[in-house]
Amino acid sequence: MKRHHLTITALSAVATSLASNSQAAVDMDAILTAEHDGIEAAMCPRAGNTGGTTGAMDDYALHQVEPVQVFDNFYYIGMDNISAWALTTSEGIILFEAMMVANWEQTVVDGLTTLGLDPNDIHTIVIGHAHNDHWGGAAYLQQRFGASVVMGDPDWDHILTWPQIGTPAPVPNKDRGILDGDTLTLGDTTVRFVATPGHTPGTISSLIPLKDGDTWHLAAYWGGPSMSFLDPEGLEQYIGSTYKLQNADPNTDVELTNHPWGDGTFAKIEALQNRRNGDPHPFVTGHDGVERWAETLRRCTREVLSAKRADLR
């Protein structure tokens, strides 16, 4: 299957400069700059910004990218505007997000196959929030592979009322409603869940163990990045949830989301491809990096909140 090469202008330009650095192939300062600039470009309410929208989400041909291994046990299989991640365990695959109904097979099934993974090993699908750019393929993955679908418990109701974007998708069967503090153990791997409402009532974030050689890291996976459509109460709740995830575990040292503009995914992937022995892992920013990332989300959200409060006066 032929896939387009990734071209993300702002992030790619920064990532390209990483490889030319004679001191190190991985320049963490440049990566953090790309990450925060990407969030601000998508989410802060300035002229020309989209507020975190995803464009023509159904059109896979416009948005396809090469799937890639990011950690020893973690793989990116999304598009250039919507993320999906596969976590391998001793007993199968935990899939984070099920993509759109129009492209789940190309992204999830073909993506896993390209990486040498077996889609039949998909055991559980974790849906970050109940918008159909993330759960659109879930029912088909349930039917085809017998995968279980889990989502924040309030979102199993929200999924029935929120208008779908693009091609309508069949609603998956409810296998489990996730509550704050719940865990999911599959073989040798346990994922912990943090309820982070705001983007939707049941947005669920995850604490994911990631392996890089002999070293383990812990990702704070944010379940719902965009927020410009929320009312002031929802924006305040969103801000509170960023603090909640940031403080969920002091060992988190990787920030991830289900949209690539929300965590600098592609700048980090390009740097990863140029990584040399002894270089830091581009996705590992330390807990202070997680805190800076969360503050960037809050800064943009406060700008939106201030604008909406002004409109109400």
C-alpha positions as CSV (number, residue, x, y, z in Angstrom):
1,M,0.0,0.0,0.0
2,K,1.5,3.3,-1.0
3,R,1.4,6.1,1.6
4,H,2.1,9.8,1.2
5,H,5.1,11.4,2.8
6,L,4.3,13.6,5.7
7,T,4.4,17.3,5.1
8,I,3.5,19.4,8.1
9,T,5.0,22.8,7.4
10,A,5.6,24.4,10.8
11,L,6.6,21.2,12.6
12,S,8.5,19.7,9.7
13,A,10.7,22.8,9.3
14,V,11.7,22.6,13.0
15,A,12.2,18.8,12.9
16,T,14.3,19.1,9.8
17,S,16.7,21.4,11.6
18,L,17.1,18.8,14.3
19,A,19.0,16.5,11.9
20,S,21.4,19.2,10.9
21,N,22.5,20.0,14.5
22,S,26.1,18.8,14.6
23,Q,26.0,18.4,18.4
24,A,23.0,16.1,18.6
25,A,20.4,14.7,16.3
26,V,17.7,15.3,18.9
27,D,17.3,18.9,20.0
28,M,14.8,18.9,22.8
29,D,14.5,22.7,22.9
30,A,13.5,22.7,19.3
31,I,11.0,19.9,19.9
32,L,9.4,21.7,22.8
33,T,9.2,24.8,20.7
34,A,7.5,22.9,17.9
35,E,5.1,21.3,20.4
36,H,4.0,24.5,22.0
37,D,3.8,26.5,18.7
38,G,1.6,23.7,17.3
39,I,-0.8,23.9,20.2
40,E,-1.0,27.7,20.0
41,A,-1.5,27.6,16.2
42,A,-4.4,25.2,16.5
43,M,-6.0,26.3,19.7
44,C,-5.4,29.9,20.7
45,P,-8.1,32.3,19.4
46,R,-5.9,34.4,17.0
47,A,-6.5,35.4,13.4
48,G,-6.6,32.4,11.1
49,N,-6.5,29.7,13.8
50,T,-8.9,26.8,13.6
51,G,-9.5,26.2,17.3
52,G,-8.3,22.6,17.0
53,T,-10.6,21.4,14.2
54,T,-9.4,18.6,12.0
55,G,-10.5,19.6,8.5
56,A,-11.7,17.0,5.9
57,M,-11.6,14.1,8.4
58,D,-13.2,11.5,6.2
59,D,-10.7,12.0,3.3
60,Y,-7.9,9.5,4.1
61,A,-6.1,10.2,0.8
62,L,-5.5,13.8,1.9
63,H,-4.3,12.9,5.4
64,Q,-2.6,9.6,5.3
65,V,0.9,9.2,6.8
66,E,3.3,6.3,7.3
67,P,2.7,4.3,10.5
68,V,5.7,4.3,12.8
69,Q,7.0,2.6,15.9
70,V,7.6,5.3,18.6
71,F,8.5,3.2,21.6
72,D,9.4,-0.5,21.9
73,N,5.7,-1.2,22.8
74,F,3.9,1.8,21.2
75,Y,3.1,2.7,17.6
76,Y,1.5,5.6,15.8
77,I,-1.1,4.5,13.3
78,G,-3.2,7.7,12.8
79,M,-3.4,10.4,10.1
80,D,-1.9,13.8,9.9
81,N,-4.9,15.3,11.8
82,I,-6.2,12.5,14.0
83,S,-4.1,10.2,16.1
84,A,-4.5,6.6,16.9
85,W,-1.9,4.6,18.9
86,A,-1.3,0.9,19.5
87,L,0.1,-0.4,22.7
88,T,1.5,-4.0,22.6
89,T,1.3,-6.3,25.6
90,S,2.1,-9.9,26.3
91,E,-1.6,-10.7,25.7
92,G,-2.5,-8.5,22.8
93,I,-2.9,-4.9,21.6
94,I,-4.6,-2.0,23.4
95,L,-5.7,0.4,20.7
96,F,-6.2,4.1,21.6
97,E,-8.9,5.5,19.3
98,A,-10.7,3.8,16.4
99,M,-10.5,6.5,13.8
100,M,-13.3,7.5,11.3
101,V,-15.8,5.1,9.8
102,A,-14.5,6.1,6.4
103,N,-10.9,5.2,7.1
104,W,-10.6,2.8,10.0
105,E,-9.5,-0.1,7.8
106,Q,-6.7,1.9,6.1
107,T,-5.4,3.5,9.4
108,V,-5.9,0.7,11.9
109,V,-5.9,-2.6,10.0
110,D,-3.4,-1.6,7.2
111,G,-1.3,0.4,9.6
112,L,-0.8,-2.4,12.1
113,T,-0.1,-4.8,9.2
114,T,2.5,-2.5,7.7
115,L,4.2,-2.4,11.1
116,G,4.3,-6.2,11.3
117,L,1.6,-6.4,13.9
118,D,-1.5,-8.6,13.7
119,P,-4.9,-6.7,13.8
120,N,-6.4,-10.0,15.2
121,D,-4.4,-9.2,18.4
122,I,-6.5,-6.1,19.1
123,H,-8.0,-6.9,22.5
124,T,-9.3,-3.5,23.8
125,I,-10.1,-0.2,22.2
126,V,-9.9,2.8,24.5
127,I,-11.9,5.8,23.2
128,G,-10.7,9.1,24.6
129,H,-14.0,10.9,24.0
130,A,-17.3,10.4,22.3
131,H,-16.7,12.3,19.0
132,N,-16.9,10.1,15.9
133,D,-13.4,11.0,14.6
134,H,-12.2,8.8,17.4
135,W,-14.9,6.1,17.7
136,G,-16.1,5.9,14.1
137,G,-14.5,2.5,13.3
138,A,-15.1,1.0,16.7
139,A,-18.2,-1.1,15.9
140,Y,-16.5,-2.6,12.8
141,L,-13.4,-3.5,14.9
142,Q,-15.7,-5.1,17.5
143,Q,-17.4,-7.2,14.8
144,R,-14.3,-8.1,12.9
145,F,-11.8,-8.8,15.6
146,G,-13.9,-9.3,18.7
147,A,-12.3,-6.3,20.4
148,S,-13.8,-4.7,23.5
149,V,-14.6,-1.0,23.5
150,V,-14.2,1.1,26.6
151,M,-14.9,4.8,27.1
152,G,-15.6,7.2,29.9
153,D,-18.9,6.2,31.4
154,P,-20.8,9.5,30.8
155,D,-19.8,9.5,27.1
156,W,-21.7,6.3,26.4
157,D,-24.8,8.6,26.7
158,H,-23.1,11.6,25.1
159,I,-22.3,9.4,22.0
160,L,-26.0,9.1,21.3
161,T,-26.7,12.8,21.3
162,W,-23.7,14.7,19.9
163,P,-24.0,15.3,16.1
164,Q,-21.6,13.3,14.0
165,I,-19.2,14.9,11.6
166,G,-18.7,13.5,8.1
167,T,-19.9,10.0,7.3
168,P,-22.2,8.7,10.1
169,A,-20.9,5.7,12.0
170,P,-22.7,2.9,13.8
171,V,-22.4,3.2,17.6
172,P,-20.4,0.4,19.1
173,N,-21.7,-1.9,21.8
174,K,-20.9,-0.7,25.3
175,D,-18.4,-3.1,26.8
176,R,-17.2,-1.0,29.7
177,G,-17.8,2.5,31.1
178,I,-14.5,3.9,32.5
179,L,-14.6,5.8,35.8
180,D,-11.9,7.9,37.4
181,G,-9.2,5.8,38.9
182,D,-10.1,2.6,36.9
183,T,-7.4,0.4,35.4
184,L,-7.1,-1.9,32.5
185,T,-4.6,-4.8,32.8
186,L,-3.8,-6.9,29.7
187,G,-1.0,-9.4,30.2
188,D,2.1,-7.6,31.5
189,T,0.7,-4.1,31.1
190,T,-1.6,-1.9,33.2
191,V,-3.1,1.4,32.0
192,R,-4.6,3.7,34.5
193,F,-7.4,6.1,33.7
194,V,-8.1,9.7,34.8
195,A,-11.5,11.3,34.2
196,T,-10.8,14.6,32.6
197,P,-14.2,16.1,31.6
198,G,-14.4,19.3,29.5
199,H,-14.1,18.4,25.9
200,T,-17.0,16.0,26.5
201,P,-18.7,15.0,29.8
202,G,-16.9,11.6,29.8
203,T,-13.5,12.5,28.4
204,I,-11.0,9.9,29.8
205,S,-7.2,10.3,29.8
206,S,-4.8,7.5,30.3
207,L,-1.5,6.8,32.1
208,I,0.4,4.5,29.7
209,P,3.7,2.7,30.5
210,L,6.1,3.0,27.6
211,K,9.4,1.1,27.1
212,D,12.6,2.4,25.5
213,G,15.3,-0.2,25.7
214,D,15.9,-0.9,29.4
215,T,14.1,2.3,30.5
216,W,10.4,2.7,31.3
217,H,8.5,5.9,30.9
218,L,4.9,7.0,31.7
219,A,2.7,8.9,29.3
220,A,0.0,11.3,30.2
221,Y,-2.4,10.7,27.3
222,W,-4.9,13.6,27.1
223,G,-8.3,12.4,25.9
224,G,-9.7,15.5,24.3
225,P,-7.5,18.4,23.2
226,S,-9.7,21.0,21.4
227,M,-12.0,23.3,23.4
228,S,-13.0,26.4,21.4
229,F,-16.6,25.1,21.0
230,L,-17.2,24.9,24.8
231,D,-19.2,27.4,26.8
232,P,-17.5,29.2,29.7
233,E,-18.5,26.5,32.2
234,G,-17.0,23.8,30.0
235,L,-13.8,25.8,29.5
236,E,-13.4,26.1,33.2
237,Q,-13.9,22.4,33.6
238,Y,-11.4,21.8,30.9
239,I,-8.8,23.9,32.7
240,G,-9.4,22.0,35.9
241,S,-8.9,18.7,34.1
242,T,-5.5,19.8,32.7
243,Y,-4.3,20.2,36.3
244,K,-5.8,16.9,37.2
245,L,-3.9,15.0,34.5
246,Q,-0.7,16.9,35.1
247,N,-0.8,16.0,38.8
248,A,-2.1,12.4,38.4
249,D,1.4,10.9,38.7
250,P,4.7,12.7,39.3
251,N,6.4,10.1,37.1
252,T,4.7,11.1,33.9
253,D,7.4,12.2,31.5
254,V,5.7,11.9,28.1
255,E,2.7,14.0,26.9
256,L,0.4,12.5,24.2
257,T,-3.0,13.4,22.7
258,N,-5.4,12.0,20.1
259,H,-4.7,14.9,17.7
260,P,-1.1,15.3,16.5
261,W,-1.1,19.1,16.7
262,G,-1.8,18.7,20.5
263,D,1.6,17.2,21.3
264,G,4.1,17.9,18.5
265,T,3.8,14.3,17.3
266,F,5.4,14.8,13.9
267,A,8.3,16.9,15.0
268,K,9.1,14.2,17.5
269,I,8.7,11.4,15.0
270,E,11.1,13.1,12.6
271,A,13.6,13.6,15.4
272,L,13.2,10.0,16.4
273,Q,14.1,8.8,12.9
274,N,17.4,10.8,13.3
275,R,18.1,9.7,16.8
276,R,21.6,8.4,17.6
277,N,22.9,6.3,20.4
278,G,23.0,8.3,23.5
279,D,20.5,10.9,22.3
280,P,17.4,11.5,24.4
281,H,14.1,10.1,23.2
282,P,12.2,12.9,21.5
283,F,8.9,12.1,23.1
284,V,10.3,12.1,26.6
285,T,10.2,15.6,28.0
286,G,10.3,14.9,31.7
287,H,7.6,15.8,34.2
288,D,8.4,19.4,33.8
289,G,7.7,19.1,30.1
290,V,4.3,17.6,30.9
291,E,3.6,20.6,33.2
292,R,4.7,23.1,30.5
293,W,2.6,21.3,27.9
294,A,-0.4,21.4,30.2
295,E,0.2,25.1,30.9
296,T,0.2,25.8,27.1
297,L,-3.2,24.1,26.9
298,R,-4.4,26.3,29.8
299,R,-3.1,29.5,28.3
300,C,-5.0,29.0,25.1
301,T,-8.1,28.0,27.0
302,R,-8.0,31.1,29.1
303,E,-7.8,33.2,26.0
304,V,-10.9,31.5,24.6
305,L,-12.6,31.9,28.0
306,S,-11.8,35.6,28.2
307,A,-13.2,36.2,24.7
308,K,-16.4,34.3,25.5
309,R,-16.9,36.1,28.7
310,A,-16.4,39.4,27.0
311,D,-19.1,38.4,24.4
312,L,-21.5,37.7,27.2
313,R,-21.2,41.2,28.7
